[in-house]
């Protein structure tokens, strides 16, 4: 399909949407300053509103365990669930409150999780390994639904699908081609041209896109609380507010590791590091290999089910092709919009990031210029230099991390696989095992290059959007 055809279809498909936006209030001046926030505005995740509270946990650190897991997010708890279920005494250390990292702060979207294409991976690792890695992403997507059902975890899981939207006609053409390639891999998808995108999203901002009908969504905090309950029920101990300070291997007996914490020292046979975006000085080798990036999210006030349904007719989650990505969709109850993106390269006050996200939201949905923000928050994800998740063993310590912003299913899946690996089971093997985990010269865990890189990509995205809209405007 040519760019001119896409332009014509988008122009035709957008007229009704622009008229509707104007009729529903899009022409009114958008809110600014304090007026943007509801009177009961919160800087905590919207997901916590209807999630069960963290149960009371013992604050005493045991002297020893078979397995010590550092980090109580999706990765750590899935690993702990498997080792505890396998008969190993398991202690999970958490620097703060359980799940207060990105496991309760993400957007709740679930995809096939592997960003590089099969061709890109084949150039790096060969065709066979590339296909195996891509297959792990599909396996993670399939596994999480079965896992939640089998464990009885109620977290609003839905195979809602995702609409991946093109911010220029050229990106639509590339998406349509990639959809063909992904279907050959077994990932269901179909292209939606600009003139038909109104069936997927009530916005004239985009130029068509691709639907992935098997992608899913869930309520992140409810999932975390359910996972925590299952791990505790299997006998795992979770010690909150117990930051790990150092890991030493002294080789004395079966419990060869000594983990020093703010609550004392615990000895362990095996150690699992599951810190992802919060990887720090405890593990310098890992810290050099992941890039912490803030992911910022807002939830609007209650807009009513009818209004939200007009913006998301199929109820799907949405992401787009901009390099500095945005992701959004209806809340599980269908009454709010939850909107996220990378609007800052460093830790930012949610009262600062919130208006930035709101500006991006109303660029896509002008009629939401007067919708107030009820919640604004952020979490930290971890990117790797090769855009792949990594799982392995370094100096005897197990790790899984680097989910590159697509971690709900992959973090859970690799956490589960890591737990099985600790138990010595063959089912714990993955196509990620043994892959090189790259870093860069002069990088020690503080991404000094990030502000310039993000500024460049954001400028490039903005210029592309402006050119595309001028052309059809």
N, C-alpha and C positions, 0 to 999 in steps of 0.2 A: 504494500500500500504506500502510495507516494505521500510526501509531506503536504502537498496541496490538497489531496483528498482528505487527509486528517484535519486540515484547517477548515475546510468546508463543513465537514461533519460536526466539528466542534462548534462552529459558528451557529449552525442550525440547532444543535442540541442545547446550546447555552442560552438561547433567547428566552425560552420558557423559564429557565432557572433564574435568570437575571430579573425577569418580571416578577416571579414569586418572591425573590429576596427583597425587592423594593416594596412589594405589597405587605410583606410581613415585618417590615421595620428595618430593613437593611440600609435605608436611606438616612435614618436617624444618626446623629452624631454618636460615635462610640464613646463608651465610658473611659474616664481617665483618672489617674491618681487614686485616692482612697475610695472613690466611688466604684472602682473596679471590684472591690472586695465586699462580700456579704458581711453583715454585722457579726456573725458567728464564725468568721473566717479562721481556718486552722492551717498551721504549717506542718501538720502530720498527714500521712497518707490517707486519702479517702477510703482506701481498703480497710482500714482499721475500724471504721464505723460499725460494721456488722460482723467483724471477725471475733471469734471467742478470745478471751484474754489468755495470756500465758499462764499456765498453772503455777502454783507455788512450787519452787524448786529448792533442793537443799543447797546451801551455800558452802558446804564443807568439801574440800578437795580430797578424794581418796589418795592413799599412799601409792597405789599401783593399779594397773589395769592391763588387760591383754592388748587393748587398742585405745589410743588417744587420738581423737579427731579434733582438729583445730578449726573452728568455724561451724556455726549452727544454722547455715542457710540450706538451700536445696541440696547442694553437693554433700555437705557434711552430714546432714540428717539421713539422706539416702544411703550413704556409706555406713553410718552407724546402725541403721535399721538392718542391713544385711549382716554385719558382723555380730550384732547382738542376737539376731535370729539364728546365726550359725553357732551360737554357744560361746562366743568370746565376750568376756567382760569388757564393756565399752564405755568410755567417758568422753563426752563432748565438751570442749572448752570454748566459752564465748566471752569475748572482751566486754561486750555490753549486755543488753537484753537479747534473748534468743530471737533471731529473725529481724533485728532492727536494721540490717543492711538491705541490700537490693532485693532480697527474697520477699519483702513486703512493700517494696517501693517501685517495682517494675510496672510495665503497661499491661501485663497479663496476656500478651500475644504469644502464640505457639506456632512455630514454623518447622521446616525441615532442617533449619539451624546451620547448615554448611554454606558459607558465603561464596568461596571460590567456585567457579564453574568446573565441570569435568575436564574441559580442555586446559584450563589454567593449572589444575592439579596434575594432569597428565604430563604437562611440561616440566613440572617440579619433581614428581615422584613416580612417573610411569603410569601407563594406562590401567594396569591391574590394581595398583594401590589407590589411584584416583577413584575408580569405580567403587572400591571397598569403603573409602572414606565417605563418599556421597551416600552410599547405602546406609551408613551409620546414622546419617541425618534422618533418613526416612524411617529407620528402625526406631529412633528416639521419638519421633512424632507418633508412630503407631503404639509404641510401648506405653507412653504416659496415659493414654486413655484407658488401656487395659489395667494399668497399675492402679489408677484412681478408683476404678470400678471394683477391682479385686480387694483393695484395702478399705473400701467403703468410705472414702474421703469425699465429703460434700463441699465442693468449692466452685459451683456454678460452671463446671466444665461444659463446653459446647464445641461441636465441630462447625463453628459458624463460618469458617472460611475467611479468606482475606482478599481484599481488592488492593493490588499494588499499582498505584497510579503514576502515570507519566507526566512529568512537569514540562515537557516540550514534545512536539511531534516526532522529533528524531528519537527521543527516548521511547516513545510508544513503538516505533518500528523495531527498535532493538529489543524491547520487551516481548513483542510478538514473536520475533525470531527465537528468543531464549525459551519462550513457552513451548515451542515446537521441540527444542532439544530436551527440555525437562520432561515432556510427555514420553519421549523415547526412554528416559531413565525410569519411568514409572511414577512421576509426580504429576498428578492430575492438574490440569490448568486449561484455561481458555481465554483468548484475547477478547476484550470488549472495546470496540472503536469509540471514538469521541462522541459520535452521534447517539450512541446507545448507553453512555455511561450514567445517564440519569436514573437508570434502573438500579445502579449500584451506589451512587452518591449524589446527594442534592447540592451539587456545586458545579459551576462552570469554570473552575480554576484549572482543571486538568485536561489532558488531551487523550483520554482513553486510558486503558490499563489492562492488567491481567488478573483474573480471578483464580485463586488456589482454593478450591472448595473443601479440601480435607484439612486445611490449617485450622487451628483451634484457638480457644481462649479460655481463661479461668480467672477467678478472683484470687490474686496472689497471696493475700494475708490468710484467707480461709484455707488455701492449700497448705501454707506453711504450718498453720496451727494443727491441721489434720495430720500432717506428716510428723510434727513434733509429738503428738499424742500417740501415734503408732510406734515411734521409736522408744518412747518411754514405756509403753505397754509391753514391749519386747525385752525390757530390762536395761536399756541404755540409760546412763546417767548424764544429765546436762547440768553443767556448773556455770551459772551466769556471772557476769562481772569478774571474770577470771582470765585476764589477758596472758597469753603465753609470751614469755620474755626470751627464752633461749631453748634450743634443742641440742643435747649433747649425746653422742654415742660412746658409751664407756665399755661396752662389751662384757659386762658382768652378768653372766647367767642368761636365762631366757629373756628377761626384761632388759634389753640392751640399751634402750633410750631413756634419758632423763630429761624431763620437760620442766623447766623452771617457770613459775607463774607468779602473778601478784598475790596468790593465796598459798604459795608454797611450791613444793616440788612433787611431781608424780612420775613414777617409772612405768615404762610400757614396752611391750614386745614389738609393737608396730605403731607408727605414727602416720596419720593422714593429714595433709595440709589442704584445707578447703576454704581459702580466703578470697579467691578471685579478685574483685575490684578493691579489696581492702588488704591486699598482700603488702607487707611492709618489711621492716628491718629484721624481723624474726627469721626470714628466709631470703637472704640477699640474692642467691642464684635465681630464685623464682621472680623476685622483685625486678630484676633486670630484664625479664622476658614478658612482662605484661604492662600495658599502658592504662592507668586508671583514667576513666572519662566519666564526667558527671552526666547523668540522664535526668532531665527535669520534666515534671508532670504537673498538670493542673486538672481539677475537676470543676465543672461549672455548677452553678446552683441548679436546683430541680427545674427543668424546662418543660416538663410534661411529656408523657409518652408519645402523644401525637406529633409534637414538634420534633422530637428526636427521631422518630420513625421517618419523618419526611427528609431528614438529612442522611439517614442510613436505611434505605428501604429494605435491604436484605438482612440488616443486623450484623453485617460483617465488620471486622476490624479493617483499618486502612493504613497503608504505609505509602511512601512515595519514592521516586527515583532520585531525589536530590541527594548529593553527597553528604551534606549535613542534614541528616534524616529527620523526618517527623512521622509520628505514628499516633493513631487516634481511633476512637470508636465510641459506641454507646456504652454506658455503664451496664452491669449485669441486669439491673432492673429496668433498663431502657428509658430512664428519665433524665439522665445527664450525659454530657460529653466529657470523656476523659482524653486529654490531649497532651502528648509528650514530645520532647525533642532535645537536641543538643544546643542549647541557647547560651551556654557559657563554657569556658575552658578551665575554669577553676571553681572552687566551692563558692556559691553565691547565695545570698539571703533569698529565700523563697518569695519575699515581697518584691524582689528585683527580678527574679526569673519569671514570676507569674505574669506581669504585664508583657514581657517579651513573648511568652507563649501565647498570650491572648491576642497580640498583634498578628502572629502567624495564623491563629485560629480564624480570626475575622477576615484575613486575606482569602481564606478558602471558603468561609461561610460569612459573607458580609452581614447577614441578618443576625449574627451572634455578637455584633458589636456592642449590644446593650446587655448581654448575658454576663452576670457577675461570677467571680471566682469564689468558690466555697473552700477549696483546699489547694495548696501549692506546696510541693515537696520535691526532694531529689534523692537519688541514690547513686552509687558508683559502680559502673560496669568495668570489665577489663577486656581490652583489645590485645591481640597478639600481633606481632609484626608480619605474620603470614596470613592473618585473618582466619586462623583455624583454632578450634579448641585443642587443648593438649592434656594428655593423661599419661602418667608414667611413674617411674621411681628414680629418685636422685639421691645418691648416698644413703640408700636404704629407706628413704622417706617417700611415701606415696603422695601423689598430688593429682589434682584435676582442676583446670581453670582456663581462662581466656576464651569466654564464650562469645565475645564480640557483639554484645547487645542482643543475642538470640538465645538466652540461657535457660528459659523456663524448662523446656524439655531436655536440652542437652546437659545442663547442670545436673538434673535429676538422674538422667540416664547414665552419665559418666560417674556420678556419685555411687549409683547402684553397682556399676561395673567395678569400681574401685573397691567397694566392700567385698565383692566376690573375689577379686584379685587378692585382697588381704587374706581371705580364707583359703587361698591356693586353688580355687576352682577354675577349671578351663573356661567356664562360661563368662569369666571376667575379662577375657581377652577382647580387644577391640582393634579396629584398623588404625587407630591413633597411636597405638603402642609403638615405640621406637622411632616415631617421626622426629626429625630435628626440631628443637625448640629455639628459634633464633632470637638474638638480641641485636643491638647496634653498638658500635664504639661510642664511648662517652656517656652511654645511658646507664643510669643507676637506679631508675625507678621514678625519677621526677621528670615528667614530660615537658622539658623546656621548649621543645619544638612545637608543641601543640597549639599555642595561641596563633602563631604565624600560619601554620597549616590550616587550621579551622577558618581563620579569617580569609585566606585565599579561596578555599572551597566555598565558603559562604558567599563571597563576592561573585565567584563564577556561577553559583546557583542563581543568585539574584539577577545577574546579567542575562542568563539563559531564559529565565522566566519573563523578564521585561521584553526581550526580543520576540519571544513567542507570542506574548499578548499584544504587542504592537502590531505584529503581522496579521493577526486575526481581528484586531479591535476596530 
